[in-house]
Amino acid sequence: MPQSPPSSSMMPRGGITQPIKHLIASQTVAMFNDRARGERPVVRQPDGLFGPSAVAWRVHGDVASMMVGGIASLLLQMLHPAVLAGVWDHSNFRTDMHGRLRRTARFIALTTYGGRVEAEAMLARIRKIHDQVRGVLPNGTAYAANDPALLAWVHVTETSSFLDAWIRYAEPRMRMIDQDRYFAEMVRIGEPLGAFPVPRSRREARALLSEMRPQLLCDARTREVAKLVLNQPAQNWMTEPLQALTMQAGIDLLPPWARQQHGLHNPGLGRPLIRGGTLGIARTLRWAFS
């Protein structure tokens, strides 16, 4: 679906248009690239794991919907106690939540748009890290981050959330054949990481989400991590409203059962404002990067 710009009433007029576009784009790029470490935006390479004709290229290229989907996927993932334990025991999320989110975004960008060599190297690196993450849950059950079922949970929550956000804020009439293609393409990420089973269609993704529900719970640790995710400070004044709105949109994107399990507020009457505001931001960001 072509990414249409905002309506003329939303667009700046006159000679200030280009400076405003540049400011919005540069501030957004800074959110996902650590300039202190020399990180720059990933340059799209046609010889990577996907390529220009892939559904993943258009889904993962939309900044606003990926942010919304990313928040929803994190809230889903942490409902699995073993996935949460891996973050709790082996991560500096308390002191560097933004860094963790930025690294996740870079992983998605590199594996989607990078060349095949760098994408495969990134997958191998993440798998090596997972091999070292293991521990014991509060109830005494052992866990390991390279458990295929845990990796499958992380994979299906990410792919489902990214696609749901894309449909809501970019392509509401997306054909089911393209939705199925997206899940089939993302097997190229899930399988090299060791996930099993990896859904190859929307139907298989829904079935896996349903199958995993009995293993999920929300306890004090879940609530603490969710609070850190949802209340992280913005990097600057310009990104603060974007961040606040995308957090609410991420909660709104959750399945009702997950929102209820978290004890998060149902937007209710505020839903049109959340969705309308997020759609406006999405259109503005597409204009800024056009």
PEUR-V487411 format. One record per residue. N is the residue number from 1. PSI is psi as a letter, one per 30 degrees, with the letter a starting at -180 (none if undefined). Layout:
{{N | PSI} {N | PSI}}
This chain:
{{1 | k} {2 | k} {3 | j} {4 | k} {5 | l} {6 | l} {7 | l} {8 | f} {9 | f} {10 | f} {11 | k} {12 | l} {13 | l} {14 | a} {15 | f} {16 | f} {17 | e} {18 | e} {19 | e} {20 | e} {21 | e} {22 | e} {23 | e} {24 | e} {25 | e} {26 | e} {27 | e} {28 | e} {29 | e} {30 | f} {31 | f} {32 | g} {33 | k} {34 | j} {35 | e} {36 | f} {37 | g} {38 | g} {39 | k} {40 | l} {41 | k} {42 | k} {43 | k} {44 | k} {45 | k} {46 | f} {47 | g} {48 | a} {49 | f} {50 | d} {51 | l} {52 | f} {53 | f} {54 | k} {55 | e} {56 | e} {57 | e} {58 | e} {59 | e} {60 | f} {61 | f} {62 | j} {63 | e} {64 | e} {65 | e} {66 | e} {67 | e} {68 | e} {69 | e} {70 | e} {71 | e} {72 | e} {73 | e} {74 | e} {75 | e} {76 | e} {77 | e} {78 | f} {79 | f} {80 | j} {81 | e} {82 | e} {83 | e} {84 | e} {85 | e} {86 | e} {87 | e} {88 | e} {89 | f} {90 | g} {91 | l} {92 | h} {93 | f} {94 | e} {95 | f} {96 | h} {97 | e} {98 | e} {99 | e} {100 | e} {101 | e} {102 | e} {103 | e} {104 | e} {105 | e} {106 | e} {107 | e} {108 | e} {109 | e} {110 | e} {111 | f} {112 | e} {113 | f} {114 | l} {115 | l} {116 | e} {117 | e} {118 | e} {119 | e} {120 | e} {121 | e} {122 | e} {123 | e} {124 | e} {125 | e} {126 | e} {127 | e} {128 | e} {129 | e} {130 | e} {131 | f} {132 | f} {133 | j} {134 | l} {135 | a} {136 | k} {137 | l} {138 | f} {139 | g} {140 | f} {141 | k} {142 | k} {143 | l} {144 | k} {145 | f} {146 | g} {147 | k} {148 | e} {149 | e} {150 | e} {151 | e} {152 | e} {153 | e} {154 | e} {155 | e} {156 | e} {157 | e} {158 | e} {159 | e} {160 | e} {161 | e} {162 | e} {163 | e} {164 | e} {165 | e} {166 | e} {167 | e} {168 | e} {169 | f} {170 | e} {171 | i} {172 | f} {173 | g} {174 | k} {175 | k} {176 | e} {177 | e} {178 | e} {179 | e} {180 | e} {181 | e} {182 | e} {183 | e} {184 | e} {185 | e} {186 | f} {187 | f} {188 | f} {189 | e} {190 | e} {191 | e} {192 | f} {193 | f} {194 | g} {195 | k} {196 | k} {197 | l} {198 | j} {199 | k} {200 | g} {201 | l} {202 | e} {203 | e} {204 | e} {205 | e} {206 | e} {207 | e} {208 | e} {209 | e} {210 | e} {211 | e} {212 | f} {213 | e} {214 | f} {215 | f} {216 | l} {217 | l} {218 | j} {219 | a} {220 | e} {221 | e} {222 | e} {223 | e} {224 | e} {225 | e} {226 | e} {227 | e} {228 | e} {229 | e} {230 | f} {231 | g} {232 | k} {233 | k} {234 | l} {235 | e} {236 | l} {237 | f} {238 | e} {239 | f} {240 | e} {241 | e} {242 | e} {243 | e} {244 | e} {245 | e} {246 | e} {247 | e} {248 | e} {249 | e} {250 | e} {251 | e} {252 | e} {253 | f} {254 | k} {255 | k} {256 | e} {257 | e} {258 | e} {259 | e} {260 | e} {261 | e} {262 | f} {263 | g} {264 | k} {265 | k} {266 | k} {267 | e} {268 | b} {269 | f} {270 | f} {271 | e} {272 | e} {273 | e} {274 | e} {275 | e} {276 | e} {277 | e} {278 | e} {279 | e} {280 | e} {281 | e} {282 | e} {283 | e} {284 | e} {285 | e} {286 | e} {287 | e} {288 | e} {289 | g} {290 | none}}
